[in-house]
Amino acid sequence: MSMNNRGSGIWLYAERLPHVSEQHLVTLGEGRVPLVRSWRIGEKLGLPNLYFKLESLNPTGSYKDRISALALSLAREQGKTACIGTTSGNAGASVAAYAARAGLPYHVYVQENIIQSKLEQILVHHAHVYKVEGMGFNSQVGQQVFENVRTKAAANNWEAVITAFAYAPQAMEAVKTISFEIQEELGTPDAVFVPVGGGGLLAGIHSGFSDMLVSGQASRLPKIAACQSSGCANLVRGWEQGLNKPVPGDSTSLISGIQVPNPPDADLVFSALRESGGFGTALQDEATWHWQELLAVEEGIFCEPAGAIGLAGAVQALQEGRISGNDTVVVIISGAGYKDVHRTKVMTEHAHVPIISANEM
Ligand SMILES: *Cc1c(COP(=O)(O)O)cnc(C)c1O
């Protein structure tokens, strides 16, 4: 193995990704995260073949690292002098780390109510951060920010890193490696439950399985299930109403990472659901929090709320008969628990931690 780790993590699939030459490759060890079988929750639900893909174990704690590694590698390959983007937190934390690694400045626009722990994770890498009024709940502002990032990037020869196929189609190819890994370890599952904000994660996972169907590495597609907060269920409502476009509306969801009132990859989400025989499902934030806690208590998996919405979606789909108890189901645990310290505080505030002397033990 070379110093650059070509041949490990997402780079095991380098020949299926956009070309990056050896000297431009930027990596921190992203990808190749564990796929673990449920030990308790699946049994209790009557869904024994339930698996969790632990994207929370990537270097900065979310699957965004797969994209950032490829984005910064491509930026160096193409001689870009900085990167610029927008984020609800995780993409920013990830790009900030990889930009620091690559030695490039990073300008990033965030929502005003960004979770402090995510903001700090961006700032430790000395990224240039700007808070934008209204971003994250007003759909017009979101659209305008995306367009401004694109314009500024083009004008300055900067790399635009918005983690959506609509804005960074080459870097987003890295998301497919999630599916390549699942296929290698498990074969094609019956269903994959994916949290959805902008839709890029879901579109990339579907695209990875589609590629393998075309190349003959897989003989069928898994059903892809789009899991959104009912406070920001623009795609799920559009799907249920048969519109094939999002139902617009502001976001009232309290779940960081999936508060995207104007999902840039909406079209790709709808075609993924159609092609795979999948569906959309909207979850109350309370349900997501509940399953976040159970993942921690019953499985030892500490994820942020967005990382647990897929499990909430799988439970609801089983109750509604959209999947069967015999199905092999993969839930994408997209982000790590330490990212949202608000939630950690709520989850632990009733814990009693007595102060004792050593001889009272
Ligand atoms: C970015 C993110 C999502 C949503 O991904 P999209 O591609 O925007 O749909 C979900 N969970 C976590 C933890 C994320 O960081």
The ligand as an SDF file (V2000), in Angstrom:
LIG
                    3D

 15 15  0  0  0  0  0  0  0  0999 V2000
  -25.8900   15.4060    4.8970 C   0  0  0  0  0  0  0  0  0  0  0  0
  -26.5190   14.4380    5.8320 C   0  0  0  0  0  0  0  0  0  0  0  0
  -27.7340   13.8080    5.5380 C   0  0  0  0  0  0  0  0  0  0  0  0
  -28.5540   14.1340    4.3260 C   0  0  0  0  0  0  0  0  0  0  0  0
  -27.9330   13.8610    3.1000 O   0  0  0  0  0  0  0  0  0  0  0  0
  -28.5070   14.5120    1.7570 P   0  0  0  0  0  0  0  0  0  0  0  0
  -27.5750   14.0720    0.6980 O   0  0  0  0  0  0  0  0  0  0  0  0
  -28.4950   15.9880    1.9570 O   0  0  0  0  0  0  0  0  0  0  0  0
  -29.8880   14.0070    1.5680 O   0  0  0  0  0  0  0  0  0  0  0  0
  -28.2070   12.8700    6.4390 C   0  0  0  0  0  0  0  0  0  0  0  0
  -27.5530   12.5750    7.5560 N   0  0  0  0  0  0  0  0  0  0  0  0
  -26.3870   13.1550    7.8810 C   0  0  0  0  0  0  0  0  0  0  0  0
  -25.7260   12.7830    9.1510 C   0  0  0  0  0  0  0  0  0  0  0  0
  -25.8300   14.0980    7.0270 C   0  0  0  0  0  0  0  0  0  0  0  0
  -24.6600   14.6710    7.3480 O   0  0  0  0  0  0  0  0  0  0  0  0
  1  2  1  0
  2  3  1  0
  2 14  2  0
  3  4  1  0
  3 10  2  0
  4  5  1  0
  5  6  1  0
  6  7  2  0
  6  8  1  0
  6  9  1  0
 10 11  1  0
 11 12  2  0
 12 13  1  0
 12 14  1  0
 14 15  1  0
M  END
$$$$
